[in-house]
C-alpha cells in the first residue's frame, strides 16, 4: 500500500502535469519492484530521484509512505530533512 502525506500532495499539485505523472509512476514502480534511484538519507527516510526532484519516502511495515517532494537545489537543508522524517514517523 502507498500512503501519500497531505504535504506531499500539496507540493505535487504545484508541479507541471507531466512531471506529476512521472513522479507518481516512479513511486509506483519503486513500490512494486523495489527498483529506482533511491538512497538512504536520515533514519528511515529515503530519497527517490526523479530528474531534478527528490521524493522523500520510507517504509513503515508493508506501507510505503511518501512525505514530500523538493527540487534538488533546496532539498538538502537539514531542517527540511528533519521535517520530512517527522512526517514519516507521525502518520
N, CA, C and O of each residue as an XYZ file, in Angstrom:
364
protein
N       0.842     -1.180      0.000
C       0.000      0.000      0.000
C       0.889      1.246      0.000
O       1.931      1.280      0.654
N       0.467      2.247     -0.731
C       1.177      3.524     -0.760
C       0.293      4.566     -0.089
O      -0.886      4.692     -0.418
N       0.866      5.313      0.853
C       0.126      6.396      1.504
C       0.849      7.706      1.229
O       2.043      7.847      1.491
N       0.089      8.666      0.690
C       0.638      9.979      0.367
C       0.264     10.967      1.461
O      -0.913     11.125      1.786
N       1.250     11.621      2.020
C       1.027     12.635      3.049
C       0.391     13.867      2.402
O       0.737     14.201      1.269
N      -0.528     14.552      3.089
C      -1.142     15.761      2.516
C      -0.122     16.821      2.095
O      -0.344     17.533      1.115
N       0.988     16.934      2.820
C       2.039     17.887      2.446
C       2.602     17.542      1.069
O       2.808     18.430      0.242
N       2.851     16.260      0.823
C       3.337     15.812     -0.486
C       2.319     16.141     -1.572
O       2.684     16.632     -2.640
N       1.043     15.873     -1.302
C       0.004     16.130     -2.305
C      -0.073     17.611     -2.672
O      -0.269     17.948     -3.839
N       0.079     18.497     -1.685
C       0.072     19.938     -1.968
C       1.276     20.324     -2.817
O       1.144     21.082     -3.779
N       2.442     19.808     -2.466
C       3.652     20.120     -3.233
C       3.551     19.595     -4.660
O       3.910     20.290     -5.610
N       3.068     18.379     -4.805
C       2.944     17.767     -6.113
C       1.981     18.560     -7.001
O       2.212     18.702     -8.201
N       0.917     19.068     -6.414
C      -0.070     19.836     -7.168
C       0.472     21.117     -7.770
O      -0.126     21.664     -8.697
N       1.581     21.603     -7.266
C       2.191     22.835     -7.780
C       3.110     22.583     -8.981
O       3.557     23.529     -9.629
N       3.388     21.322     -9.273
C       4.299     20.965    -10.360
C       3.528     20.769    -11.664
O       2.321     20.531    -11.633
N       4.208     20.865    -12.809
C       3.552     20.621    -14.102
C       2.984     19.199    -14.188
O       3.537     18.267    -13.604
N       1.886     19.043    -14.915
C       1.180     17.752    -15.010
C       2.072     16.602    -15.482
O       2.013     15.504    -14.930
N       2.883     16.849    -16.481
C       3.756     15.793    -16.987
C       4.726     15.301    -15.932
O       4.972     14.101    -15.809
N       5.268     16.226    -15.181
C       6.186     15.880    -14.104
C       5.446     15.141    -12.991
O       5.985     14.197    -12.413
N       4.234     15.554    -12.690
C       3.428     14.860    -11.675
C       3.248     13.392    -12.056
O       3.428     12.501    -11.227
N       2.894     13.152    -13.311
C       2.685     11.768    -13.768
C       3.972     10.961    -13.685
O       3.958      9.794    -13.293
N       5.083     11.587    -14.057
C       6.380     10.900    -13.999
C       6.751     10.523    -12.574
O       7.222      9.415    -12.319
N       6.534     11.453    -11.644
C       6.853     11.202    -10.240
C       5.987     10.072     -9.693
O       6.495      9.159     -9.043
N       4.684     10.129     -9.953
C       3.781      9.088     -9.443
C       4.112      7.725    -10.053
O       4.029      6.705     -9.370
N       4.482      7.703    -11.325
C       4.855      6.437    -11.972
C       6.104      5.846    -11.326
O       6.182      4.636    -11.119
N       7.076      6.692    -11.010
C       8.309      6.202    -10.370
C       8.047      5.688     -8.954
O       8.651      4.707     -8.521
N       7.144      6.357     -8.241
C       6.801      5.901     -6.890
C       6.151      4.522     -6.953
O       6.498      3.634     -6.174
N       5.212      4.342     -7.878
C       4.535      3.050     -8.021
C       5.531      1.972     -8.445
O       5.487      0.851     -7.939
N       6.426      2.310     -9.371
C       7.445      1.343     -9.802
C       8.322      0.928     -8.630
O       8.613     -0.256     -8.464
N       8.746      1.887     -7.816
C       9.575      1.573     -6.658
C       8.809      0.695     -5.667
O       9.370     -0.246     -5.107
N       7.549      0.998     -5.457
C       6.732      0.218     -4.530
C       6.580     -1.225     -5.013
O       6.685     -2.159     -4.218
N       6.336     -1.409     -6.300
C       6.074     -2.743     -6.837
C       7.323     -3.576     -7.052
O       7.298     -4.790     -6.848
N       8.420     -2.944     -7.463
C       9.603     -3.716     -7.844
C      10.809     -3.494     -6.934
O      11.724     -4.317     -6.903
N      10.811     -2.392     -6.197
C      11.984     -2.067     -5.389
C      13.086     -1.405     -6.194
O      14.150     -1.095     -5.657
N      12.840     -1.185     -7.483
C      13.845     -0.558     -8.343
C      13.637      0.948     -8.402
O      12.508      1.438     -8.368
N      14.734      1.663     -8.489
C      14.686      3.113     -8.597
C      15.975      3.703     -8.069
O      16.754      3.022     -7.402
N      16.193      4.944     -8.360
C      17.385      5.646     -7.899
C      17.097      6.169     -6.492
O      16.717      7.325     -6.307
N      17.287      5.286     -5.504
C      16.922      5.580     -4.115
C      18.157      5.481     -3.239
O      19.006      4.609     -3.426
N      18.239      6.401     -2.272
C      19.310      6.283     -1.285
C      18.804      6.673      0.091
O      17.891      7.487      0.230
N      19.408      6.084      1.091
C      19.077      6.395      2.477
C      19.558      7.805      2.789
O      20.646      8.208      2.377
N      18.733      8.553      3.523
C      19.087      9.925      3.832
C      19.303     10.116      5.330
O      20.382     10.518      5.767
N      18.266      9.823      6.106
C      18.315     10.102      7.541
C      17.361      9.148      8.228
O      16.159      9.193      7.967
N      17.861      8.285      9.099
C      16.995      7.322      9.760
C      16.330      6.416      8.739
O      17.012      5.802      7.918
N      15.011      6.324      8.780
C      14.246      5.502      7.836
C      13.910      6.250      6.554
O      13.293      5.683      5.652
N      14.300      7.493      6.462
C      13.948      8.338      5.328
C      14.834      8.024      4.124
O      16.054      7.913      4.245
N      14.192      7.884      2.954
C      14.901      7.633      1.712
C      14.544      8.718      0.705
O      13.491      9.348      0.810
N      15.417      8.932     -0.265
C      15.150      9.900     -1.329
C      15.139      9.164     -2.665
O      16.101      8.487     -3.028
N      14.035      9.309     -3.385
C      13.893      8.757     -4.720
C      14.150      9.889     -5.703
O      13.498     10.932     -5.638
N      15.094      9.688     -6.608
C      15.463     10.730     -7.568
C      14.624     10.592     -8.829
O      14.566      9.527     -9.444
N      13.973     11.695     -9.201
C      13.228     11.763    -10.461
C      13.638     13.068    -11.122
O      13.118     14.131    -10.782
N      14.559     12.994    -12.057
C      15.088     14.193    -12.699
C      15.754     15.094    -11.682
O      16.651     14.654    -10.964
N      15.331     16.357    -11.606
C      15.903     17.318    -10.661
C      15.162     17.343     -9.338
O      15.433     18.196     -8.493
N      14.232     16.421     -9.148
C      13.429     16.395     -7.922
C      13.773     15.192     -7.070
O      14.174     14.143     -7.573
N      13.607     15.365     -5.769
C      13.825     14.292     -4.812
C      12.513     14.066     -4.068
O      11.924     15.001     -3.526
N      12.069     12.823     -4.049
C      10.838     12.451     -3.364
C      11.257     11.742     -2.086
O      11.969     10.739     -2.130
N      10.818     12.261     -0.954
C      11.159     11.668      0.332
C      10.070     10.700      0.729
O       8.883     11.025      0.748
N      10.520      9.488      1.048
C       9.596      8.427      1.389
C      10.263      7.442      2.328
O      11.463      7.535      2.590
N       9.486      6.503      2.830
C      10.032      5.491      3.719
C       9.029      4.374      3.927
O       7.827      4.543      3.718
N       9.543      3.242      4.337
C       8.710      2.070      4.597
C       8.373      2.012      6.076
O       9.248      2.134      6.933
N       7.098      1.824      6.361
C       6.625      1.573      7.724
C       5.818      0.288      7.634
O       4.676      0.293      7.175
N       6.410     -0.802      8.069
C       5.791     -2.109      7.862
C       5.769     -2.406      6.371
O       6.795     -2.306      5.699
N       4.600     -2.773      5.853
C       4.442     -3.036      4.417
C       3.933     -1.824      3.659
O       3.601     -1.916      2.477
N       3.872     -0.689      4.338
C       3.303      0.523      3.749
C       4.420      1.482      3.333
O       5.332      1.769      4.109
N       4.330      1.965      2.102
C       5.271      2.977      1.625
C       4.633      4.338      1.869
O       3.567      4.628      1.328
N       5.267      5.161      2.667
C       4.757      6.496      2.969
C       5.575      7.535      2.222
O       6.796      7.606      2.357
N       4.876      8.338      1.432
C       5.508      9.385      0.633
C       5.197     10.705      1.321
O       4.031     11.078      1.451
N       6.245     11.423      1.767
C       6.007     12.582      2.634
C       6.288     13.934      2.002
O       5.680     14.923      2.410
N       7.185     14.022      1.021
C       7.455     15.332      0.423
C       8.220     15.199     -0.887
O       8.799     14.157     -1.196
N       8.203     16.290     -1.645
C       8.964     16.371     -2.893
C       9.578     17.765     -2.958
O       8.903     18.765     -2.710
N      10.866     17.818     -3.296
C      11.593     19.088     -3.384
C      12.505     19.072     -4.592
O      12.949     18.013     -5.036
N      12.780     20.253     -5.122
C      13.795     20.388     -6.161
C      15.147     20.148     -5.501
O      15.325     20.458     -4.323
N      16.077     19.611     -6.232
C      17.362     19.209     -5.636
C      18.168     20.374     -5.072
O      18.999     20.162     -4.188
N      17.952     21.589     -5.549
C      18.763     22.706     -5.063
C      18.393     23.127     -3.644
O      19.205     23.749     -2.959
N      17.173     22.798     -3.188
C      16.772     23.183     -1.824
C      16.630     21.996     -0.894
O      16.406     22.164      0.305
N      16.755     20.820     -1.430
C      16.371     19.625     -0.703
C      17.304     19.241      0.443
O      16.863     18.568      1.375
N      18.529     19.627      0.414
C      19.466     19.108      1.395
C      19.611     19.988      2.634
O      20.573     19.837      3.387
N      18.681     20.892      2.852
C      18.672     21.679      4.086
C      18.335     20.750      5.242
O      17.394     19.960      5.159
N      19.090     20.843      6.298
C      18.907     19.934      7.429
C      17.504     20.040      8.017
O      16.921     19.023      8.394
N      16.949     21.251      8.104
C      15.615     21.391      8.699
C      14.537     20.763      7.814
O      13.542     20.264      8.341
N      14.700     20.772      6.497
C      13.734     20.124      5.611
C      13.794     18.605      5.760
O      12.765     17.930      5.738
N      14.996     18.080      5.911
C      15.150     16.642      6.080
C      14.544     16.174      7.398
O      13.870     15.145      7.451
N      14.787     16.933      8.453
C      14.222     16.553      9.753
C      12.702     16.653      9.751
O      12.032     15.822     10.364
N      12.150     17.648      9.079
C      10.690     17.788      8.980
C      10.100     16.609      8.205
O       9.051     16.085      8.580
N      10.762     16.190      7.135
C      10.288     15.047      6.356
C      10.327     13.777      7.195
O       9.407     12.961      7.121
N      11.363     13.599      7.981
C      11.465     12.427      8.851
C      10.358     12.429      9.900
O       9.797     11.377     10.209
N      10.037     13.604     10.451
C       8.928     13.683     11.425
C       7.605     13.320     10.766
O       6.790     12.624     11.371
N       7.375     13.779      9.533
C       6.136     13.435      8.828
C       6.035     11.934      8.595
O       4.957     11.351      8.704
N       7.155     11.320      8.277
C       7.178      9.885      8.033
C       6.785      9.117      9.286
O       6.011      8.162      9.209
N       7.296      9.513     10.414
C       7.051      8.801     11.663
C       5.699      9.109     12.283
O       5.152      8.297     13.029
N       5.156     10.291     11.973
C       3.937     10.766     12.621
C       2.679     10.033     12.165
O       1.811      9.743     12.988
N       2.565      9.737     10.914
C       1.321      9.201     10.351
C       0.924      7.885     10.919
O      -0.102      7.328     10.529
